[in-house]
């Protein structure tokens, strides 16, 4: 047995249009298939909710349902077998647009939703700015509310007038037999008002294109690709409609010394062969404006990393800081003098496998590998 439409929407039989719409929006968003992929129960619930709302939002259908129940929509009744079905006018497409049009910034049919477009602004910041955060001043060309007409689109001293065709509702109805079909008003395009004398500055649009100066707060710890949303700072809406949003897309400039991986920083530092062999120390500047001393033990190999705890990047909106990793690159001496070459040759003569255990071990294993082919 089919459930009561009022119970399906969770409202009383005395609920007005606003209560019906609020209940419908809440349930439709909860059970929408996009939010419940693969959930057959949610899909059936979503269809039941749509069917109930389609029947109750229309005064004529609701009156028939209140009197005859579901029999009003059965064969020979209101709608000929499912007056609120998906295949009829005012079905799923209208429902989806009614619920999600505002949320997604789209325009309803006929231009009833005059929300301004969202805007994108690309900003490049340095690693130092991402580390410390900053307040940036930007200039954005966009549509703004017309000062002359205050966004109404009408000439100063005049006002938009109520549309004579739809009496301000933005919708008109046409009777077709037993049905009453509602459409967007063709005269006002769904706005409910018309402008007899448009504003000269904005040509009746209610907005003009100008460049605006905005202040943008860049928090410490932002990463490449971070997006900052400035609500209501996008394009102004048409004829007093709500403004869109401005999205700041941040990208990081490559740094001369540091590479970033999340909250950690990496820096490759070349050291001399003698420093690697005998040991030593060097200092590295960090993004917090200090210097860190790195001690190199004797016998340090190429590629070894040293971890500087807490010297990395701050984590966005968290009281955490990453680490700095110093990787040493042992540099082979070049342009040797005669004496330097003699000393290195003497050192080579005095060297043993204990001085270079990795290379000695490698070539020993390679020799065994090659000799295995002779067996």
For each residue, the residues with C-beta under 8 A, 3 or more apart:
1:
2: 70
3: 7 8 48
4: 7 8
5: 8 9 51 52 55 56 65
6: 9 11 12 13 15 52 56
7: 3 4 10
8: 3 4 5 48 49 51 52
9: 5 6 15 20 23 24 27 49 52 53 56
10: 7 23 27
11: 6 15 19 20 23
12: 6 15
13: 6 66
14:
15: 6 9 11 12 19 20 23
16: 19 20
17: 20 21 57
18: 21 22
19: 11 15 16 22 23
20: 9 11 15 16 17 23 24 53 56 57
21: 17 18 24 25 57
22: 18 19 25 26
23: 9 10 11 15 19 20 26 27
24: 9 20 21 27 28 49 52 53 57 99
25: 21 22 28 29 99
26: 22 23 29 30
27: 9 10 23 24 30 31 45 49
28: 24 25 31 32 46 49 50 53 95 99
29: 25 26 32 35 99
30: 26 27 35
31: 27 28 35 36 42 43 45 46 49
32: 28 29 35 36 42 46
33: 36 37 39 42 43 46
34: 37
35: 29 30 31 32 42
36: 31 32 33 39 42 43
37: 33 34
38:
39: 33 36 42 43
40: 43 44
41: 44 45
42: 31 32 33 35 36 39 45 46
43: 31 33 36 39 40 46 47
44: 40 41 47 48
45: 27 31 41 42 48 49
46: 28 31 32 33 42 43 49 50
47: 43 44 50 51 86
48: 3 8 44 45 51 52
49: 8 9 24 27 28 31 45 46 52 53
50: 28 46 47 53 54 84 86 91 92 95
51: 5 8 47 48 54 55 82 84 85
52: 5 6 8 9 24 48 49 55 56 84
53: 9 20 24 28 49 50 56 57 84 95
54: 50 51 57 58 61 83 84 90 91 95
55: 5 51 52 58 61 62 65 73 83 84
56: 5 6 9 20 52 53 61 62 65
57: 17 20 21 24 53 54 61 62
58: 54 55 61 62 180
59: 62 63
60: 63 64 78 180
61: 54 55 56 57 58 64 65 72 73 78 79 83 84
62: 55 56 57 58 59 65 66
63: 59 60 66 67
64: 60 61 67 68 72 73 77 78
65: 5 55 56 61 62 68 69 70 72 73 78
66: 13 62 63
67: 63 64 72
68: 64 65 71 72 77
69: 65 72
70: 2 65 73 74
71: 68 74 77
72: 61 64 65 67 68 69 77 78 83
73: 55 61 64 65 70 77 78 79 81 82 83 84
74: 70 71 77 81
75: 80 81
76: 80
77: 64 68 71 72 73 74 80 83
78: 60 61 64 65 72 73 83 178
79: 61 73 82 83 84 85 88 179
80: 75 76 77 83
81: 73 74 75 85
82: 51 73 79 85 88
83: 54 55 61 72 73 77 78 79 80 88
84: 50 51 52 53 54 55 61 73 79 88 91
85: 51 79 81 82 88 91
86: 47 50 91 92
87: 91
88: 79 82 83 84 85 91
89: 94 181
90: 54 94 182
91: 50 54 84 85 86 87 88 94 95
92: 50 86 95 96
93: 96 97
94: 89 90 91 97 98
95: 28 50 53 54 91 92 98 99
96: 92 93 99 100
97: 93 94 100 101 106 108 109
98: 94 95 101 108
99: 24 25 28 29 95 96 103
100: 96 97 103 104 106
101: 97 98 104 106 107 108 113
102: 105 113 115
103: 99 100
104: 100 101
105: 102 115 117 118 244 245
106: 97 100 101 113
107: 101 111 112 113 114 115
108: 97 98 101 111 112 113 190
109: 97 112 184 190
110: 170 184 185 189 190
111: 107 108 114 184 189 190 191 238
112: 107 108 109 170 184 189 190 191
113: 101 102 106 107 108 241
114: 107 111 191 237 238 239 240 241 242
115: 102 105 107 237 241 242 243 244
116: 143 207 234 235 236 237 238 241 242 243 244
117: 105 234 235 244
118: 105 234 235 244 245 246 247
119: 140 142 233 234 235 244 245 246 247
120: 246 247 249
121: 138 140 246 247 248 249
122: 249 251
123: 136 138 216 248 249 250 251
124: 250 251 252 253
125: 129 130 134 136 218 222 250 251 252 253
126: 129 130 252 253 255
127: 130 131 252 253 255 258 260 287
128: 131 132 287
129: 125 126 132 133 134 218
130: 125 126 127 133 218 220 221 222 223 252 313
131: 127 128 220 221 287 288 313 314
132: 128 129 220 287
133: 129 130 217 218 219 220 221 222
134: 125 129 218
135: 215 216 217 218
136: 123 125 215 216 218
137: 213 214 215 216
138: 121 123 213 214 216 248
139: 211 212 213 214
140: 119 121 211 212 214 233 246
141: 209 210 211 212
142: 119 209 210 211 212 234 235 236 246
143: 116 207 208 209 235 236
144: 207 208 209 210 212 236
145: 150 151 206 207 236 240
146: 149 150 151 153 199 201 202 205 206 207 208
147: 150 201
148: 156 199 200 201 202
149: 146 152 153 154 155 156 199 201 202 206
150: 145 146 147 240
151: 145 146 206 207 236 237 239 240
152: 149 159 160 195 199 206 239 240
153: 146 149 160 195 198 199 202 204 205 206 239 240
154: 149 158 159 160 195 196 197 198 199 204
155: 149 158 197 198 199 200
156: 148 149 199
157:
158: 154 155 196 197
159: 152 154
160: 152 153 154 193 194 195 239
161: 193 194 195 196
162: 167 168 192 193
163: 166 167 168 170 185 187 188 191 192 193 194
164: 167 187 194
165: 172 185 186 187 188
166: 163 169 170 171 172 185 187 188 192
167: 162 163 164
168: 162 163 192 193
169: 166 172 185 192
170: 110 112 163 166 184 185 188 190 191 192
171: 166 182 183 184 185 190
172: 165 166 169 182 183 184 185 186
173: 180 181 182 183
174: 180 181 183
175: 179 180 181
176: 179 180 181
177:
178: 78
179: 79 175 176
180: 58 60 173 174 175 176
181: 89 173 174 175 176
182: 90 171 172 173
183: 171 172 173 174 186
184: 109 110 111 112 170 171 172 189 190
185: 110 163 165 166 169 170 171 172 188 189 190 192
186: 165 172 183 189
187: 163 164 165 166 194
188: 163 165 166 170 185 191 192 193 194
189: 110 111 112 184 185 186
190: 108 109 110 111 112 170 171 184 185
191: 111 112 114 163 170 188 194 239
192: 162 163 166 168 169 170 185 188
193: 160 161 162 163 168 188
194: 160 161 163 164 187 188 191
195: 152 153 154 160 161 198 204 239
196: 154 158 161
197: 154 155 158
198: 153 154 155 195 202 203 204
199: 146 148 149 152 153 154 155 156 202 203 204 206
200: 148 155 203
201: 146 147 148 149 208
202: 146 148 149 153 198 199 205 206 207 208
203: 198 199 200
204: 153 154 195 198 199 239
205: 146 153 202 208 238 239
206: 145 146 149 151 152 153 199 202 236 237 238 239 240 241
207: 116 143 144 145 146 151 202 235 236 237 238
208: 143 144 146 201 202 205
209: 141 142 143 144
210: 141 142 144
211: 139 140 141 142
212: 139 140 141 142 144
213: 137 138 139
214: 137 138 139 140 230 233 246
215: 135 136 137
216: 123 135 136 137 138 228 230 248
217: 133 135
218: 125 129 130 133 134 135 136 222 228 250
219: 133 222 316 317
220: 130 131 132 133 314 316
221: 130 131 133 263 313 314 315 316 317 318
222: 125 130 133 218 219 226 250 316
223: 130 226 252 260 262 316
224: 250 251 252 260
225: 249 250 251
226: 222 223 249 250 316
227: 247 248 249 250
228: 216 218 247 248 250
229: 245 246 247 248
230: 214 216 233 234 245 246 247 248
231: 245
232: 242 243 244 245
233: 119 140 214 230 243 245 246
234: 116 117 118 119 142 230 243 244 245 246
235: 116 117 118 119 142 143 207 243 244
236: 116 142 143 144 145 151 206 207 241 243
237: 114 115 116 151 206 207 240 241 242 243 244
238: 111 114 116 205 206 207 241
239: 114 151 152 153 160 191 195 204 205 206
240: 114 145 150 151 152 153 206 237
241: 113 114 115 116 206 236 237 238
242: 114 115 116 232 237
243: 115 116 232 233 234 235 236 237
244: 105 115 116 117 118 119 232 234 235 237
245: 105 118 119 229 230 231 232 233 234
246: 118 119 120 121 140 142 214 229 230 233 234
247: 118 119 120 121 227 228 229 230
248: 121 123 138 216 227 228 229 230
249: 120 121 122 123 225 226 227
250: 123 124 125 218 222 224 225 226 227 228
251: 122 123 124 125 224 225
252: 124 125 126 127 130 223 224 260
253: 124 125 126 127
254:
255: 126 127 258 259 260
256:
257: 267 285
258: 127 255 265 266 267 287 324
259: 255 265 266 267
260: 127 223 224 252 255 264 265 266 313
261: 264 265 266
262: 223 313 322
263: 221 312 313 314 315 320 321 322 323
264: 260 261 312 313 322 323 324 325
265: 258 259 260 261 287 311 312 313 322 323 324 325
266: 258 259 260 261 324 325 327
267: 257 258 259 284 324 325 326 327
268: 327 328 329
269: 282 284 294 326 327 328 329
270: 328 329 330 331
271: 275 276 280 282 296 300 328 329 330 331
272: 275 276 330 331 333
273: 276 277 330 331 332 333
274: 277 278
275: 271 272 278 279 280 282 296 300
276: 271 272 273 296 299 300 301 302 328 330
277: 273 274 298 299
278: 274 275 298
279: 275 295 296 297 298 299 300
280: 271 275 295 296
281: 293 294 295 296
282: 269 271 275 293 294 296
283: 291 292 293 294
284: 267 269 291 292 294 308 324 326
285: 257 290 291 292
286: 289 290 291 292 308 311 324
287: 127 128 131 132 258 265 311 313
288: 131 311
289: 286
290: 285 286
291: 283 284 285 286
292: 283 284 285 286 308 311 324
293: 281 282 283
294: 269 281 282 283 284 306 308 326
295: 279 280 281
296: 271 275 276 279 280 281 282 300 328
297: 279 300
298: 277 278 279
299: 276 277 279
300: 271 275 276 279 296 297 304 328 330
301: 276 304 330 358
302: 276 328 329 330
303: 327 328 329
304: 300 301 327 328
305: 325 326 327 328
306: 294 325 326 327 328
307: 323 324 325 326
308: 284 286 292 294 311 323 324 325 326
309: 323
310: 321 323
311: 265 286 287 288 292 308 321 323 324
312: 263 264 265 321 322 323 324
313: 130 131 221 260 262 263 264 265 287 321 322
314: 131 220 221 263 318 320 321 322
315: 221 263 318 320 321 322
316: 219 220 221 222 223 226
317: 219 221
318: 221 314 315
319:
320: 263 314 315
321: 263 310 311 312 313 314 315
322: 262 263 264 265 312 313 314 315
323: 263 264 265 307 308 309 310 311 312
324: 258 264 265 266 267 284 286 292 307 308 311 312
325: 264 265 266 267 305 306 307 308
326: 267 269 284 294 305 306 307 308
327: 266 267 268 269 303 304 305 306
328: 268 269 270 271 276 296 300 302 303 304 305 306
329: 268 269 270 271 302 303
330: 270 271 272 273 276 300 301 302
331: 270 271 272 273
332: 273
333: 272 273 336 340
334:
335:
336: 333 340 341 344
337: 340 341
338: 341 342
339: 342 343
340: 333 336 337 343 344
341: 336 337 338 344 345
342: 338 339 345 346
343: 339 340 346 347
344: 336 340 341 347 348
345: 341 342 348 349
346: 342 343 349 350
347: 343 344 350 351
348: 344 345 351
349: 345 346
350: 346 347
351: 347 348 355 356
352: 355
353: 356 357 360
354: 357
355: 351 352
356: 351 353 359 360
357: 353 354 360 361
358: 301 361 362
359: 356 362 363
360: 353 356 357 363 364
361: 357 358 364 365
362: 358 359 365 366
363: 359 360 366 367
364: 360 361 367 368
365: 361 362 368 369
366: 362 363 369 370
367: 363 364 370 371
368: 364 365 371 372
369: 365 366 372
370: 366 367 373
371: 367 368 374 375
372: 368 369 375
373: 370
374: 371
375: 371 372
